[in-house]
Amino acid sequence: MSDRYAKYDKLKFDYPADRVLRITFDRPETFNSVDAETHTQMTDMWIDIDRDQDINSVIVTGAGKAFSAGGDFSLIENMIGNSHEIMKTWKEAKDLVYNIVNCNKPIISAINGPAAGAGLVVAILADISIAGKKAKIVDGHPRLGVAAGDVAAIIWPLLTSMAKAKYYLMTCKPVSGEEAERIGLVSMCVEDDELQQIALDTAVELANGSQSAIRWTKYSLNNWLRQAGPIFDASTALEMLGFMSEDVKEGVLSHREKRAPNFRKDCPL
């Protein structure tokens, strides 16, 4: 393992093939939830990946039965009403998305189970997203009591449609791997026992292709995402504003108590 990635100790790195880097969310006991330190590392690592002359493609997946359950409760609870933590997380959330968009290497996600929150950013912002049939994709921000931020506004309408994006983002209903493929949210859905091999085969194919042609193609296509930058910036800012509200306290509490939330019915907006 190159010393380049040794500092990212919250994630697992290996090389399953020549010039292919694989990154694994590796907290299977918590369904690969993301704590504050992991969030920072998964934001910063894309800069090193972009500069790494020894790799040509990247796979991201999860250990065990999940891809990533998203931010853990400690990360979320530390933000509530804490303007300093909210500003820090807002910057990281923006940097995470833009660092992936601007990373020169093609990224393949192997979505092997539930994917939510910060993990979902990587799952569906990947250049090629491959879901197993047991994948369950959910953006649960409104269920938590905050606006759908992270990657929602920048890519869901582009991948699916505005109608589908509004339906799934406002209701927080989960999307299965097969349904995700049907509506265009992921590149493909495959049998669960074939997922990792297909992801690896795809990564090897990209690693052996014309690197200038592949990287310029990615850069050009990602201008659609850069064009949506102001939409994305507004969505993440509104998400962060929600962490100053009473709704997010009820949202977290209801998750901990495993019950439906009881949000206020009136709202001045």
C-alpha positions in Angstrom: 0.0 0.0 0.0 1.4 3.4 -1.0 2.1 5.8 1.9 -0.1 8.2 0.0 -3.2 6.7 1.5 -1.9 5.7 5.0 -3.4 8.9 6.6 -6.9 7.8 5.5 -7.1 5.2 8.3 -10.9 5.3 8.5 -11.2 3.6 5.1 -9.7 0.5 3.6 -7.5 0.8 0.5 -6.2 -2.0 -1.7 -5.2 -2.7 -5.3 -7.3 -5.6 -6.8 -5.7 -5.2 -10.2 -2.9 -3.3 -11.9 -3.5 0.5 -11.7 -6.9 0.0 -10.0 -7.4 1.4 -6.5 -10.3 0.1 -4.4 -11.7 2.0 -1.4 -13.9 0.2 1.1 -16.2 1.7 3.7 -15.1 -0.6 6.6 -17.3 -0.3 9.6 -19.6 -3.3 8.9 -20.8 -3.3 12.5 -22.5 0.0 12.0 -23.5 -0.6 8.3 -20.4 1.5 7.4 -21.8 4.7 8.9 -19.7 7.8 8.5 -18.4 9.6 11.6 -16.8 13.1 11.6 -13.3 11.9 10.9 -14.4 9.6 8.1 -16.4 12.4 6.5 -13.2 14.6 6.5 -11.1 11.8 5.1 -13.5 10.8 2.3 -13.7 14.5 1.3 -9.9 15.0 1.1 -8.8 11.7 -0.4 -10.0 12.6 -3.9 -7.3 15.3 -4.2 -4.6 12.6 -3.7 -6.4 10.2 -6.0 -6.4 12.9 -8.7 -2.7 13.4 -8.4 -1.8 9.7 -8.1 0.2 8.8 -11.2 0.1 5.1 -10.4 -3.6 4.5 -10.8 -6.1 4.9 -13.6 -9.4 3.9 -12.1 -11.1 3.7 -8.7 -13.7 1.3 -7.2 -15.7 2.3 -4.1 -17.7 -0.3 -2.1 -18.7 -1.3 1.4 -17.7 -4.1 3.7 -20.4 -6.6 4.8 -24.0 -6.1 4.0 -24.1 -2.3 3.4 -22.4 0.3 1.1 -22.7 3.1 3.7 -25.6 4.1 6.0 -24.4 7.7 5.9 -23.6 10.0 8.8 -23.8 8.5 12.2 -26.0 10.0 14.9 -22.9 11.4 16.8 -22.0 13.5 13.7 -25.5 14.7 13.3 -26.1 15.5 17.0 -22.9 17.4 17.2 -24.1 19.7 14.5 -27.5 20.6 15.9 -27.5 24.2 17.0 -23.7 24.4 16.6 -22.9 27.0 14.1 -19.2 26.2 14.0 -19.8 22.5 13.3 -22.5 23.4 10.7 -20.1 25.7 8.8 -17.4 23.0 8.9 -19.7 20.3 7.6 -21.2 22.6 5.0 -17.7 23.2 3.6 -16.8 19.5 3.7 -20.2 18.5 2.1 -19.5 21.0 -0.8 -15.9 19.9 -1.1 -16.8 16.2 -1.2 -19.1 16.7 -4.2 -16.8 19.0 -6.1 -13.7 16.9 -5.4 -15.4 13.9 -6.9 -16.6 15.8 -9.9 -13.1 17.2 -10.5 -11.2 14.0 -9.8 -9.6 13.0 -13.1 -9.9 9.3 -12.5 -13.0 7.4 -13.5 -14.8 6.2 -10.4 -16.9 3.0 -10.2 -19.3 2.4 -7.3 -20.2 -1.2 -6.4 -23.4 -0.6 -4.3 -23.7 -3.8 -2.3 -26.5 -2.8 0.1 -28.0 0.2 1.8 -26.6 3.6 0.6 -27.6 6.8 2.3 -26.2 10.2 3.3 -22.5 10.9 2.6 -22.1 7.3 1.3 -24.8 7.9 -1.2 -22.9 10.9 -2.5 -20.1 8.6 -3.7 -22.5 5.9 -4.8 -24.5 7.9 -7.3 -21.9 10.6 -8.2 -19.5 7.9 -9.4 -19.0 7.9 -13.1 -20.3 4.3 -13.4 -22.6 3.2 -10.6 -23.3 -0.6 -10.4 -25.9 -1.8 -7.9 -26.6 -5.2 -6.6 -30.2 -6.4 -6.4 -30.0 -6.0 -2.6 -29.0 -2.4 -2.9 -31.3 0.1 -1.2 -30.8 3.7 -2.1 -32.4 6.3 0.1 -32.0 10.0 0.6 -33.5 10.5 4.1 -32.9 14.2 4.7 -36.5 15.4 5.1 -37.2 12.3 7.3 -34.4 13.7 9.5 -35.9 17.2 9.4 -33.5 18.9 7.0 -33.7 19.8 3.3 -32.3 17.2 0.8 -28.7 18.4 0.5 -25.5 16.5 -0.2 -25.8 15.4 -3.8 -29.5 15.4 -4.3 -30.2 18.6 -6.2 -27.1 18.4 -8.4 -27.7 15.0 -9.9 -31.0 13.3 -9.1 -33.0 15.3 -11.6 -30.3 14.9 -14.2 -30.1 11.1 -13.8 -33.8 10.4 -13.4 -36.3 13.3 -14.0 -37.6 16.2 -12.0 -40.8 14.2 -11.3 -38.9 11.1 -9.9 -36.4 13.3 -8.0 -39.1 15.2 -6.2 -41.0 12.0 -5.4 -38.1 10.1 -3.9 -36.4 13.1 -2.3 -39.5 14.6 -0.7 -41.0 11.2 0.5 -37.6 9.6 1.4 -38.9 6.3 0.0 -36.1 3.7 -0.7 -35.1 2.7 -4.2 -34.1 -0.9 -4.9 -31.2 -1.7 -7.1 -33.6 -2.9 -9.9 -35.8 0.2 -9.6 -32.7 2.5 -9.5 -31.6 1.0 -12.9 -35.1 1.3 -14.3 -35.4 5.0 -13.5 -31.8 5.8 -14.5 -30.4 6.5 -11.0 -27.6 4.0 -11.5 -25.8 2.7 -14.5 -26.8 -0.9 -14.1 -28.1 -3.5 -11.6 -26.6 -6.9 -11.5 -26.8 -10.1 -9.4 -25.4 -9.6 -6.0 -22.8 -12.4 -6.3 -21.5 -10.9 -9.5 -21.4 -7.3 -8.3 -17.7 -7.1 -7.2 -16.4 -8.9 -10.3 -18.3 -6.8 -12.7 -17.1 -3.6 -10.9 -13.5 -4.9 -11.1 -13.9 -5.8 -14.8 -15.2 -2.4 -15.5 -12.4 -0.7 -13.6 -9.7 -2.8 -15.4 -11.3 -1.9 -18.8 -11.1 1.8 -17.9 -7.6 1.4 -16.5 -6.4 -0.1 -19.8 -8.1 2.5 -22.1 -6.8 5.8 -23.5 -6.4 7.8 -20.3 -6.5 11.2 -22.0 -9.7 10.3 -23.9 -11.4 8.8 -20.8 -10.4 11.7 -18.6 -11.4 14.4 -21.1 -14.7 12.7 -21.6 -15.4 12.7 -17.9 -14.3 16.3 -17.6 -16.6 17.3 -20.5 -19.7 15.4 -19.2 -19.2 16.7 -15.7 -19.7 20.3 -17.0 -23.4 19.4 -16.7 -22.8 19.1 -12.9 -20.6 22.2 -12.7 -23.4 24.1 -14.5 -25.7 23.0 -11.6 -23.3 24.3 -9.0 -25.4 27.2 -7.8 -28.4 24.9 -7.4 -26.2 22.5 -5.4 -24.7 25.3 -3.2 -28.2 26.5 -2.3 -29.4 23.1 -1.5 -26.5 22.3 0.9 -26.9 25.8 2.5 -30.6 25.1 3.2 -29.8 21.7 4.5 -27.3 23.2 7.0 -29.9 25.9 8.0 -32.2 23.0 9.0 -29.7 21.9 11.7 -30.7 25.1 13.6 -34.3 24.0 13.6 -36.5 22.1 16.1 -37.5 19.6 13.4 -34.0 18.0 13.2 -34.0 17.3 17.0 -37.3 15.5 16.6 -36.0 13.7 13.5 -32.9 12.3 15.3 -34.9 11.4 18.4 -37.5 9.5 16.3 -34.7 7.6 14.6 -33.2 6.6 17.9 -36.6 5.6 19.3 -37.5 3.8 16.1 -40.8 5.6 15.6 -42.4 8.0 13.1 -41.4 11.6 13.7 -43.9 14.1 15.0 -42.9 17.3 13.2 -44.7 20.7 13.7 -47.5 21.0 11.2 -47.2 24.8 10.9 -44.3 26.5 9.1 -43.8 30.2 8.1 -42.0 29.4 4.8 
